[in-house]
Structures are given as C-alpha cells and as structure tokens.
Amino acid sequence: MSATASHASPQRAALPTGDHITGEVRVPLALYSLDQVQAHVPLVLSRREAEDLLARLADLLTPRLVGVPR
C-alpha cells in the first residue's frame, strides 16, 4: 500500500467508545488504499491523547479572523 495513496477515515455508522475507568478512547477507522477498503482497525487513545486531539481539532475547525494571531 503506497503511503501517498492511502488514508484512514472513521468507519461509517460506528461510534467511538470510551472506558470511564481507564479513560481509554477507541475510534473505529477504515484504512483505504485509494478508494478500496484494506482493513478496519480501532485508533486507541489514552484520555490525555484524546483530549489533546480534541483540542487541536477544535483549534483547526475554529474560523480565524483575518489579522488576528492565535
């Protein structure tokens, strides 16, 4: 599988799950080569990793005002 033609996407109709005791988060992913599914795997994150990812995604998705540094 070529690195340039491969990608991962959340699995359709599959929701992330979390363990309230350990804080572990599992996000079901589908791995693709071009548009062909190659595998289904969970992305497993610690609570801290999930919080960091959520904060970074929120930052990337927040509209930026022109001329205002972040």
All heavy atoms as a GROMACS GRO file, in nm:
protein
  528
    1MET      N    1   0.085  -0.117   0.000
    1MET     CA    2   0.000   0.000   0.000
    1MET      C    3   0.090   0.124   0.000
    1MET      O    4   0.170   0.143   0.089
    1MET     CB    5  -0.091  -0.002   0.124
    1MET     CG    6  -0.188   0.112   0.129
    1MET     SD    7  -0.290   0.126   0.279
    1MET     CE    8  -0.341  -0.036   0.314
    2SER      N    9   0.074   0.208  -0.098
    2SER     CA   10   0.154   0.330  -0.108
    2SER      C   11   0.109   0.431  -0.003
    2SER      O   12  -0.010   0.451   0.018
    2SER     CB   13   0.136   0.391  -0.248
    2SER     OG   14   0.189   0.520  -0.251
    3ALA      N   15   0.205   0.494   0.060
    3ALA     CA   16   0.173   0.594   0.162
    3ALA      C   17   0.100   0.714   0.102
    3ALA      O   18   0.018   0.777   0.168
    3ALA     CB   19   0.299   0.639   0.234
    4THR      N   20   0.129   0.748  -0.023
    4THR     CA   21   0.064   0.864  -0.083
    4THR      C   22  -0.079   0.836  -0.126
    4THR      O   23  -0.157   0.927  -0.141
    4THR     CB   24   0.145   0.914  -0.205
    4THR    OG1   25   0.155   0.807  -0.299
    4THR    CG2   26   0.282   0.961  -0.164
    5ALA      N   27  -0.113   0.710  -0.149
    5ALA     CA   28  -0.247   0.675  -0.194
    5ALA      C   29  -0.332   0.615  -0.082
    5ALA      O   30  -0.443   0.573  -0.106
    5ALA     CB   31  -0.238   0.576  -0.310
    6SER      N   32  -0.280   0.611   0.039
    6SER     CA   33  -0.355   0.550   0.148
    6SER      C   34  -0.404   0.657   0.245
    6SER      O   35  -0.347   0.765   0.255
    6SER     CB   36  -0.268   0.449   0.222
    6SER     OG   37  -0.156   0.513   0.276
    7HIS      N   38  -0.514   0.625   0.310
    7HIS     CA   39  -0.569   0.715   0.412
    7HIS      C   40  -0.660   0.636   0.506
    7HIS      O   41  -0.694   0.522   0.480
    7HIS     CB   42  -0.645   0.831   0.347
    7HIS     CG   43  -0.770   0.791   0.275
    7HIS    ND1   44  -0.770   0.739   0.148
    7HIS    CD2   45  -0.899   0.794   0.315
    7HIS    CE1   46  -0.894   0.714   0.111
    7HIS    NE2   47  -0.974   0.745   0.210
    8ALA      N   48  -0.697   0.701   0.614
    8ALA     CA   49  -0.789   0.641   0.711
    8ALA      C   50  -0.907   0.736   0.729
    8ALA      O   51  -0.892   0.857   0.723
    8ALA     CB   52  -0.719   0.620   0.845
    9SER      N   53  -1.023   0.678   0.749
    9SER     CA   54  -1.146   0.754   0.774
    9SER      C   55  -1.224   0.684   0.884
    9SER      O   56  -1.212   0.561   0.899
    9SER     CB   57  -1.233   0.760   0.649
    9SER     OG   58  -1.171   0.831   0.546
   10PRO      N   59  -1.304   0.759   0.959
   10PRO     CA   60  -1.389   0.692   1.058
   10PRO      C   61  -1.480   0.592   0.987
   10PRO      O   62  -1.526   0.618   0.875
   10PRO     CB   63  -1.471   0.806   1.118
   10PRO     CG   64  -1.390   0.929   1.092
   10PRO     CD   65  -1.320   0.905   0.962
   11GLN      N   66  -1.504   0.478   1.050
   11GLN     CA   67  -1.595   0.379   0.992
   11GLN      C   68  -1.736   0.435   0.992
   11GLN      O   69  -1.779   0.497   1.090
   11GLN     CB   70  -1.593   0.250   1.074
   11GLN     CG   71  -1.471   0.166   1.054
   11GLN     CD   72  -1.481   0.037   1.133
   11GLN    OE1   73  -1.588  -0.013   1.162
   11GLN    NE2   74  -1.366  -0.016   1.170
   12ARG      N   75  -1.805   0.412   0.884
   12ARG     CA   76  -1.944   0.458   0.874
   12ARG      C   77  -2.031   0.386   0.975
   12ARG      O   78  -2.017   0.265   0.996
   12ARG     CB   79  -1.998   0.434   0.734
   12ARG     CG   80  -1.929   0.520   0.632
   12ARG     CD   81  -1.988   0.499   0.495
   12ARG     NE   82  -1.914   0.582   0.400
   12ARG     CZ   83  -1.914   0.564   0.272
   12ARG    NH1   84  -1.984   0.465   0.221
   12ARG    NH2   85  -1.844   0.642   0.194
   13ALA      N   86  -2.118   0.459   1.039
   13ALA     CA   87  -2.215   0.406   1.136
   13ALA      C   88  -2.151   0.343   1.259
   13ALA      O   89  -2.216   0.273   1.334
   13ALA     CB   90  -2.310   0.307   1.068
   14ALA      N   91  -2.022   0.367   1.281
   14ALA     CA   92  -1.955   0.315   1.401
   14ALA      C   93  -1.916   0.434   1.488
   14ALA      O   94  -1.855   0.529   1.440
   14ALA     CB   95  -1.831   0.235   1.362
   15LEU      N   96  -1.953   0.429   1.613
   15LEU     CA   97  -1.926   0.540   1.704
   15LEU      C   98  -1.805   0.511   1.793
   15LEU      O   99  -1.781   0.396   1.829
   15LEU     CB  100  -2.048   0.565   1.792
   15LEU     CG  101  -2.176   0.607   1.719
   15LEU    CD1  102  -2.292   0.613   1.817
   15LEU    CD2  103  -2.155   0.740   1.649
   16PRO      N  104  -1.732   0.616   1.828
   16PRO     CA  105  -1.622   0.597   1.924
   16PRO      C  106  -1.678   0.549   2.057
   16PRO      O  107  -1.793   0.576   2.093
   16PRO     CB  108  -1.562   0.738   1.938
   16PRO     CG  109  -1.607   0.812   1.817
   16PRO     CD  110  -1.740   0.754   1.780
   17THR      N  111  -1.595   0.476   2.131
   17THR     CA  112  -1.633   0.429   2.264
   17THR      C  113  -1.527   0.473   2.363
   17THR      O  114  -1.413   0.500   2.327
   17THR     CB  115  -1.648   0.276   2.269
   17THR    OG1  116  -1.523   0.217   2.233
   17THR    CG2  117  -1.757   0.227   2.177
   18GLY      N  118  -1.568   0.481   2.488
   18GLY     CA  119  -1.474   0.518   2.593
   18GLY      C  120  -1.490   0.431   2.715
   18GLY      O  121  -1.599   0.380   2.743
   19ASP      N  122  -1.381   0.414   2.786
   19ASP     CA  123  -1.382   0.340   2.911
   19ASP      C  124  -1.377   0.443   3.023
   19ASP      O  125  -1.278   0.516   3.036
   19ASP     CB  126  -1.261   0.247   2.917
   19ASP     CG  127  -1.260   0.160   3.041
   19ASP    OD1  128  -1.279   0.213   3.152
   19ASP    OD2  129  -1.238   0.039   3.027
   20HIS      N  130  -1.482   0.450   3.103
   20HIS     CA  131  -1.490   0.552   3.209
   20HIS      C  132  -1.390   0.528   3.322
   20HIS      O  133  -1.360   0.620   3.397
   20HIS     CB  134  -1.632   0.560   3.265
   20HIS     CG  135  -1.731   0.604   3.162
   20HIS    ND1  136  -1.734   0.731   3.111
   20HIS    CD2  137  -1.830   0.538   3.098
   20HIS    CE1  138  -1.830   0.743   3.022
   20HIS    NE2  139  -1.890   0.626   3.012
   21ILE      N  140  -1.341   0.408   3.335
   21ILE     CA  141  -1.245   0.379   3.442
   21ILE      C  142  -1.103   0.416   3.401
   21ILE      O  143  -1.034   0.488   3.472
   21ILE     CB  144  -1.252   0.230   3.483
   21ILE    CG1  145  -1.391   0.200   3.542
   21ILE    CG2  146  -1.142   0.195   3.581
   21ILE    CD1  147  -1.419   0.055   3.566
   22THR      N  148  -1.060   0.370   3.281
   22THR     CA  149  -0.923   0.397   3.237
   22THR      C  150  -0.910   0.526   3.157
   22THR      O  151  -0.801   0.580   3.144
   22THR     CB  152  -0.871   0.282   3.148
   22THR    OG1  153  -0.948   0.278   3.027
   22THR    CG2  154  -0.877   0.149   3.219
   23GLY      N  155  -1.021   0.573   3.100
   23GLY     CA  156  -1.016   0.692   3.016
   23GLY      C  157  -0.981   0.662   2.872
   23GLY      O  158  -0.976   0.751   2.788
   24GLU      N  159  -0.956   0.535   2.840
   24GLU     CA  160  -0.920   0.496   2.704
   24GLU      C  161  -1.034   0.526   2.608
   24GLU      O  162  -1.151   0.505   2.639
   24GLU     CB  163  -0.888   0.347   2.702
   24GLU     CG  164  -0.851   0.293   2.566
   24GLU     CD  165  -0.824   0.145   2.572
   24GLU    OE1  166  -0.708   0.108   2.600
   24GLU    OE2  167  -0.919   0.067   2.550
   25VAL      N  168  -0.999   0.576   2.490
   25VAL     CA  169  -1.096   0.606   2.385
   25VAL      C  170  -1.059   0.524   2.262
   25VAL      O  171  -0.942   0.517   2.224
   25VAL     CB  172  -1.095   0.757   2.351
   25VAL    CG1  173  -1.185   0.787   2.233
   25VAL    CG2  174  -1.134   0.840   2.472
   26ARG      N  175  -1.160   0.462   2.200
   26ARG     CA  176  -1.139   0.383   2.077
   26ARG      C  177  -1.224   0.443   1.966
   26ARG      O  178  -1.345   0.459   1.982
   26ARG     CB  179  -1.178   0.237   2.097
   26ARG     CG  180  -1.085   0.163   2.188
   26ARG     CD  181  -1.131   0.018   2.208
   26ARG     NE  182  -1.030  -0.054   2.281
   26ARG     CZ  183  -0.934  -0.127   2.226
   26ARG    NH1  184  -0.930  -0.142   2.096
   26ARG    NH2  185  -0.844  -0.188   2.300
   27VAL      N  186  -1.158   0.476   1.855
   27VAL     CA  187  -1.226   0.532   1.738
   27VAL      C  188  -1.214   0.430   1.625
   27VAL      O  189  -1.103   0.403   1.579
   27VAL     CB  190  -1.163   0.667   1.695
   27VAL    CG1  191  -1.237   0.724   1.575
   27VAL    CG2  192  -1.161   0.765   1.811
   28PRO      N  193  -1.327   0.372   1.580
   28PRO     CA  194  -1.321   0.274   1.471
   28PRO      C  195  -1.281   0.342   1.339
   28PRO      O  196  -1.345   0.439   1.297
   28PRO     CB  197  -1.463   0.219   1.462
   28PRO     CG  198  -1.530   0.261   1.588
   28PRO     CD  199  -1.462   0.385   1.633
   29LEU      N  200  -1.175   0.294   1.276
   29LEU     CA  201  -1.127   0.350   1.150
   29LEU      C  202  -1.132   0.246   1.039
   29LEU      O  203  -1.117   0.127   1.063
   29LEU     CB  204  -0.982   0.397   1.163
   29LEU     CG  205  -0.953   0.510   1.262
   29LEU    CD1  206  -0.804   0.540   1.262
   29LEU    CD2  207  -1.034   0.634   1.228
   30ALA      N  208  -1.149   0.295   0.917
   30ALA     CA  209  -1.134   0.214   0.796
   30ALA      C  210  -1.008   0.262   0.727
   30ALA      O  211  -0.989   0.382   0.707
   30ALA     CB  212  -1.256   0.230   0.705
   31LEU      N  213  -0.921   0.169   0.692
   31LEU     CA  214  -0.798   0.202   0.620
   31LEU      C  215  -0.820   0.176   0.472
   31LEU      O  216  -0.871   0.070   0.433
   31LEU     CB  217  -0.682   0.117   0.671
   31LEU     CG  218  -0.652   0.126   0.820
   31LEU    CD1  219  -0.535   0.035   0.856
   31LEU    CD2  220  -0.624   0.269   0.861
   32TYR      N  221  -0.783   0.274   0.389
   32TYR     CA  222  -0.806   0.266   0.245
   32TYR      C  223  -0.676   0.275   0.168
   32TYR      O  224  -0.583   0.345   0.208
   32TYR     CB  225  -0.894   0.383   0.198
   32TYR     CG  226  -1.035   0.378   0.246
   32TYR    CD1  227  -1.072   0.430   0.369
   32TYR    CD2  228  -1.135   0.321   0.166
   32TYR    CE1  229  -1.203   0.427   0.412
   32TYR    CE2  230  -1.266   0.318   0.209
   32TYR     CZ  231  -1.300   0.372   0.331
   32TYR     OH  232  -1.430   0.368   0.373
   33SER      N  233  -0.672   0.208   0.053
   33SER     CA  234  -0.571   0.228  -0.050
   33SER      C  235  -0.651   0.280  -0.168
   33SER      O  236  -0.734   0.208  -0.224
   33SER     CB  237  -0.501   0.098  -0.085
   33SER     OG  238  -0.410   0.120  -0.191
   34LEU      N  239  -0.629   0.406  -0.201
   34LEU     CA  240  -0.715   0.478  -0.295
   34LEU      C  241  -0.856   0.470  -0.238
   34LEU      O  242  -0.880   0.517  -0.128
   34LEU     CB  243  -0.703   0.424  -0.436
   34LEU     CG  244  -0.566   0.442  -0.502
   34LEU    CD1  245  -0.562   0.376  -0.638
   34LEU    CD2  246  -0.529   0.589  -0.512
   35ASP      N  247  -0.951   0.411  -0.308
   35ASP     CA  248  -1.087   0.402  -0.256
   35ASP      C  249  -1.126   0.260  -0.218
   35ASP      O  250  -1.244   0.229  -0.204
   35ASP     CB  251  -1.186   0.458  -0.359
   35ASP     CG  252  -1.174   0.608  -0.373
   35ASP    OD1  253  -1.132   0.673  -0.275
   35ASP    OD2  254  -1.208   0.661  -0.480
   36GLN      N  255  -1.028   0.171  -0.200
   36GLN     CA  256  -1.055   0.032  -0.164
   36GLN      C  257  -1.024   0.010  -0.016
   36GLN      O  258  -0.912   0.035   0.028
   36GLN     CB  259  -0.968  -0.062  -0.249
   36GLN     CG  260  -0.994  -0.053  -0.397
   36GLN     CD  261  -1.133  -0.105  -0.433
   36GLN    OE1  262  -1.179  -0.206  -0.381
   36GLN    NE2  263  -1.200  -0.035  -0.523
   37VAL      N  264  -1.124  -0.038   0.058
   37VAL     CA  265  -1.102  -0.067   0.200
   37VAL      C  266  -1.001  -0.179   0.213
   37VAL      O  267  -1.012  -0.283   0.148
   37VAL     CB  268  -1.234  -0.107   0.269
   37VAL    CG1  269  -1.208  -0.147   0.413
   37VAL    CG2  270  -1.334   0.007   0.263
   38GLN      N  271  -0.900  -0.158   0.296
   38GLN     CA  272  -0.796  -0.257   0.320
   38GLN      C  273  -0.813  -0.326   0.455
   38GLN      O  274  -0.776  -0.441   0.471
   38GLN     CB  275  -0.657  -0.192   0.313
   38GLN     CG  276  -0.628  -0.128   0.180
   38GLN     CD  277  -0.628  -0.227   0.065
   38GLN    OE1  278  -0.557  -0.326   0.069
   38GLN    NE2  279  -0.710  -0.202  -0.035
   39ALA      N  280  -0.865  -0.251   0.553
   39ALA     CA  281  -0.879  -0.307   0.688
   39ALA      C  282  -0.966  -0.215   0.773
   39ALA      O  283  -0.984  -0.098   0.741
   39ALA     CB  284  -0.743  -0.324   0.753
   40HIS      N  285  -1.017  -0.272   0.880
   40HIS     CA  286  -1.087  -0.194   0.984
   40HIS      C  287  -1.008  -0.212   1.113
   40HIS      O  288  -0.980  -0.325   1.153
   40HIS     CB  289  -1.230  -0.244   1.002
   40HIS     CG  290  -1.317  -0.214   0.885
   40HIS    ND1  291  -1.349  -0.308   0.791
   40HIS    CD2  292  -1.377  -0.099   0.845
   40HIS    CE1  293  -1.426  -0.253   0.698
   40HIS    NE2  294  -1.443  -0.126   0.729
   41VAL      N  295  -0.970  -0.102   1.174
   41VAL     CA  296  -0.891  -0.105   1.297
   41VAL      C  297  -0.937   0.005   1.391
   41VAL      O  298  -0.986   0.108   1.346
   41VAL     CB  299  -0.739  -0.088   1.269
   41VAL    CG1  300  -0.686  -0.201   1.184
   41VAL    CG2  301  -0.712   0.045   1.203
   42PRO      N  302  -0.920  -0.014   1.521
   42PRO     CA  303  -0.951   0.095   1.614
   42PRO      C  304  -0.829   0.183   1.636
   42PRO      O  305  -0.715   0.134   1.643
   42PRO     CB  306  -0.989   0.021   1.742
   42PRO     CG  307  -0.907  -0.104   1.737
   42PRO     CD  308  -0.896  -0.140   1.591
   43LEU      N  309  -0.850   0.312   1.642
   43LEU     CA  310  -0.748   0.406   1.688
   43LEU      C  311  -0.768   0.413   1.839
   43LEU      O  312  -0.876   0.452   1.886
   43LEU     CB  313  -0.766   0.543   1.625
   43LEU     CG  314  -0.683   0.657   1.683
   43LEU    CD1  315  -0.534   0.629   1.664
   43LEU    CD2  316  -0.722   0.789   1.619
   44VAL      N  317  -0.670   0.368   1.916
   44VAL     CA  318  -0.682   0.363   2.062
   44VAL      C  319  -0.599   0.476   2.122
   44VAL      O  320  -0.479   0.487   2.096
   44VAL     CB  321  -0.634   0.227   2.118
   44VAL    CG1  322  -0.650   0.222   2.269
   44VAL    CG2  323  -0.711   0.113   2.051
   45LEU      N  324  -0.666   0.561   2.199
   45LEU     CA  325  -0.602   0.678   2.259
   45LEU      C  326  -0.620   0.676   2.410
   45LEU      O  327  -0.724   0.633   2.460
   45LEU     CB  328  -0.666   0.807   2.206
   45LEU     CG  329  -0.665   0.828   2.055
   45LEU    CD1  330  -0.759   0.942   2.017
   45LEU    CD2  331  -0.525   0.858   2.009
   46SER      N  332  -0.519   0.725   2.480
   46SER     CA  333  -0.536   0.747   2.623
   46SER      C  334  -0.627   0.868   2.641
   46SER      O  335  -0.653   0.943   2.547
   46SER     CB  336  -0.401   0.773   2.690
   46SER     OG  337  -0.351   0.900   2.649
   47ARG      N  338  -0.675   0.888   2.760
   47ARG     CA  339  -0.760   1.003   2.788
   47ARG      C  340  -0.687   1.133   2.750
   47ARG      O  341  -0.744   1.220   2.687
   47ARG     CB  342  -0.801   1.006   2.935
   47ARG     CG  343  -0.884   1.125   2.972
   47ARG     CD  344  -0.917   1.128   3.122
   47ARG     NE  345  -1.038   1.201   3.140
   47ARG     CZ  346  -1.159   1.148   3.144
   47ARG    NH1  347  -1.175   1.020   3.134
   47ARG    NH2  348  -1.265   1.225   3.159
   48ARG      N  349  -0.562   1.143   2.788
   48ARG     CA  350  -0.483   1.263   2.760
   48ARG      C  351  -0.466   1.284   2.609
   48ARG      O  352  -0.480   1.395   2.557
   48ARG     CB  353  -0.346   1.254   2.828
   48ARG     CG  354  -0.252   1.366   2.801
   48ARG     CD  355  -0.313   1.498   2.848
   48ARG     NE  356  -0.235   1.609   2.801
   48ARG     CZ  357  -0.205   1.713   2.874
   48ARG    NH1  358  -0.248   1.722   2.997
   48ARG    NH2  359  -0.134   1.810   2.823
   49GLU      N  360  -0.435   1.177   2.536
   49GLU     CA  361  -0.421   1.186   2.390
   49GLU      C  362  -0.551   1.229   2.325
   49GLU      O  363  -0.552   1.312   2.234
   49GLU     CB  364  -0.376   1.052   2.332
   49GLU     CG  365  -0.234   1.014   2.369
   49GLU     CD  366  -0.203   0.870   2.335
   49GLU    OE1  367  -0.294   0.784   2.337
   49GLU    OE2  368  -0.084   0.843   2.307
   50ALA      N  369  -0.663   1.174   2.373
   50ALA     CA  370  -0.794   1.211   2.318
   50ALA      C  371  -0.825   1.358   2.346
   50ALA      O  372  -0.876   1.429   2.259
   50ALA     CB  373  -0.903   1.121   2.376
   51GLU      N  374  -0.794   1.404   2.466
   51GLU     CA  375  -0.817   1.545   2.500
   51GLU      C  376  -0.731   1.637   2.414
   51GLU      O  377  -0.778   1.740   2.364
   51GLU     CB  378  -0.788   1.570   2.648
   51GLU     CG  379  -0.890   1.509   2.741
   51GLU     CD  380  -0.848   1.512   2.887
   51GLU    OE1  381  -0.729   1.538   2.917
   51GLU    OE2  382  -0.936   1.486   2.972
   52ASP      N  383  -0.604   1.600   2.393
   52ASP     CA  384  -0.514   1.680   2.309
   52ASP      C  385  -0.563   1.684   2.164
   52ASP      O  386  -0.561   1.788   2.100
   52ASP     CB  387  -0.371   1.626   2.314
   52ASP     CG  388  -0.303   1.649   2.448
   52ASP    OD1  389  -0.354   1.729   2.530
   52ASP    OD2  390  -0.198   1.586   2.471
   53LEU      N  391  -0.606   1.568   2.114
   53LEU     CA  392  -0.658   1.562   1.977
   53LEU      C  393  -0.783   1.647   1.963
   53LEU      O  394  -0.798   1.723   1.866
   53LEU     CB  395  -0.686   1.418   1.936
   53LEU     CG  396  -0.744   1.397   1.797
   53LEU    CD1  397  -0.653   1.453   1.689
   53LEU    CD2  398  -0.773   1.249   1.773
   54LEU      N  399  -0.874   1.637   2.058
   54LEU     CA  400  -0.997   1.717   2.055
   54LEU      C  401  -0.965   1.866   2.056
   54LEU      O  402  -1.023   1.943   1.978
   54LEU     CB  403  -1.086   1.681   2.174
   54LEU     CG  404  -1.217   1.760   2.184
   54LEU    CD1  405  -1.304   1.738   2.062
   54LEU    CD2  406  -1.290   1.721   2.311
   55ALA      N  407  -0.871   1.908   2.139
   55ALA     CA  408  -0.834   2.050   2.146
   55ALA      C  409  -0.773   2.096   2.014
   55ALA      O  410  -0.805   2.206   1.965
   55ALA     CB  411  -0.736   2.073   2.261
   56ARG      N  412  -0.688   2.014   1.954
   56ARG     CA  413  -0.624   2.052   1.827
   56ARG      C  414  -0.726   2.058   1.714
   56ARG      O  415  -0.724   2.149   1.631
   56ARG     CB  416  -0.513   1.953   1.793
   56ARG     CG  417  -0.440   1.986   1.668
   56ARG     CD  418  -0.362   2.117   1.681
   56ARG     NE  419  -0.295   2.144   1.556
   56ARG     CZ  420  -0.295   2.261   1.494
   56ARG    NH1  421  -0.355   2.365   1.547
   56ARG    NH2  422  -0.232   2.275   1.380
   57LEU      N  423  -0.818   1.961   1.709
   57LEU     CA  424  -0.922   1.962   1.607
   57LEU      C  425  -1.012   2.084   1.623
   57LEU      O  426  -1.048   2.149   1.525
   57LEU     CB  427  -1.005   1.834   1.613
   57LEU     CG  428  -0.935   1.707   1.566
   57LEU    CD1  429  -1.021   1.584   1.595
   57LEU    CD2  430  -0.899   1.715   1.419
   58ALA      N  431  -1.049   2.116   1.747
   58ALA     CA  432  -1.132   2.235   1.772
   58ALA      C  433  -1.060   2.361   1.725
   58ALA      O  434  -1.120   2.450   1.664
   58ALA     CB  435  -1.167   2.245   1.920
   59ASP      N  436  -0.928   2.367   1.750
   59ASP     CA  437  -0.849   2.481   1.705
   59ASP      C  438  -0.848   2.490   1.553
   59ASP      O  439  -0.864   2.599   1.496
   59ASP     CB  440  -0.706   2.468   1.759
   59ASP     CG  441  -0.619   2.588   1.725
   59ASP    OD1  442  -0.664   2.702   1.751
   59ASP    OD2  443  -0.509   2.568   1.672
   60LEU      N  444  -0.832   2.379   1.485
   60LEU     CA  445  -0.828   2.378   1.339
   60LEU      C  446  -0.964   2.410   1.277
   60LEU      O  447  -0.971   2.465   1.167
   60LEU     CB  448  -0.779   2.242   1.287
   60LEU     CG  449  -0.633   2.211   1.314
   60LEU    CD1  450  -0.604   2.064   1.280
   60LEU    CD2  451  -0.542   2.303   1.233
   61LEU      N  452  -1.071   2.377   1.347
   61LEU     CA  453  -1.205   2.398   1.293
   61LEU      C  454  -1.265   2.534   1.329
   61LEU      O  455  -1.369   2.571   1.276
   61LEU     CB  456  -1.299   2.286   1.340
   61LEU     CG  457  -1.264   2.148   1.285
   61LEU    CD1  458  -1.347   2.042   1.356
   61LEU    CD2  459  -1.284   2.142   1.135
   62THR      N  460  -1.199   2.607   1.417
   62THR     CA  461  -1.248   2.738   1.457
   62THR      C  462  -1.209   2.841   1.350
   62THR      O  463  -1.092   2.849   1.314
   62THR     CB  464  -1.187   2.781   1.592
   62THR    OG1  465  -1.222   2.683   1.689
   62THR    CG2  466  -1.238   2.917   1.636
   63PRO      N  467  -1.308   2.915   1.299
   63PRO     CA  468  -1.275   3.015   1.197
   63PRO      C  469  -1.175   3.118   1.250
   63PRO      O  470  -1.183   3.159   1.366
   63PRO     CB  471  -1.408   3.082   1.166
   63PRO     CG  472  -1.512   2.995   1.224
   63PRO     CD  473  -1.448   2.914   1.333
   64ARG      N  474  -1.082   3.156   1.166
   64ARG     CA  475  -0.983   3.256   1.204
   64ARG      C  476  -1.025   3.392   1.153
   64ARG      O  477  -1.070   3.406   1.040
   64ARG     CB  478  -0.847   3.222   1.145
   64ARG     CG  479  -0.789   3.096   1.203
   64ARG     CD  480  -0.654   3.070   1.147
   64ARG     NE  481  -0.605   2.944   1.200
   64ARG     CZ  482  -0.478   2.912   1.207
   64ARG    NH1  483  -0.389   2.993   1.158
   64ARG    NH2  484  -0.440   2.798   1.257
   65LEU      N  485  -1.007   3.492   1.236
   65LEU     CA  486  -1.031   3.630   1.195
   65LEU      C  487  -0.905   3.681   1.126
   65LEU      O  488  -0.794   3.661   1.174
   65LEU     CB  489  -1.066   3.716   1.316
   65LEU     CG  490  -1.190   3.673   1.394
   65LEU    CD1  491  -1.204   3.758   1.520
   65LEU    CD2  492  -1.313   3.686   1.307
   66VAL      N  493  -0.923   3.746   1.014
   66VAL     CA  494  -0.808   3.798   0.939
   66VAL      C  495  -0.736   3.902   1.021
   66VAL      O  496  -0.797   3.991   1.079
   66VAL     CB  497  -0.855   3.859   0.805
   66VAL    CG1  498  -0.740   3.920   0.730
   66VAL    CG2  499  -0.927   3.753   0.721
   67GLY      N  500  -0.605   3.888   1.031
   67GLY     CA  501  -0.523   3.985   1.102
   67GLY      C  502  -0.515   3.962   1.252
   67GLY      O  503  -0.449   4.038   1.322
   68VAL      N  504  -0.582   3.859   1.303
   68VAL     CA  505  -0.579   3.833   1.447
   68VAL      C  506  -0.498   3.705   1.470
   68VAL      O  507  -0.543   3.597   1.431
   68VAL     CB  508  -0.720   3.816   1.507
   68VAL    CG1  509  -0.713   3.785   1.655
   68VAL    CG2  510  -0.802   3.941   1.481
   69PRO      N  511  -0.378   3.715   1.529
   69PRO     CA  512  -0.298   3.594   1.552
   69PRO      C  513  -0.360   3.507   1.659
   69PRO      O  514  -0.430   3.555   1.747
   69PRO     CB  515  -0.162   3.649   1.597
   69PRO     CG  516  -0.192   3.784   1.652
   69PRO     CD  517  -0.313   3.836   1.578
   70ARG      N  518  -0.333   3.379   1.650
   70ARG     CA  519  -0.383   3.284   1.751
   70ARG      C  520  -0.282   3.265   1.859
   70ARG      O  521  -0.170   3.249   1.844
   70ARG     CB  522  -0.414   3.151   1.688
   70ARG     CG  523  -0.544   3.156   1.618
   70ARG     CD  524  -0.589   3.015   1.597
   70ARG     NE  525  -0.730   3.025   1.562
   70ARG     CZ  526  -0.803   2.926   1.533
   70ARG    NH1  527  -0.755   2.807   1.534
   70ARG    NH2  528  -0.929   2.939   1.503
   0.00000   0.00000   0.00000
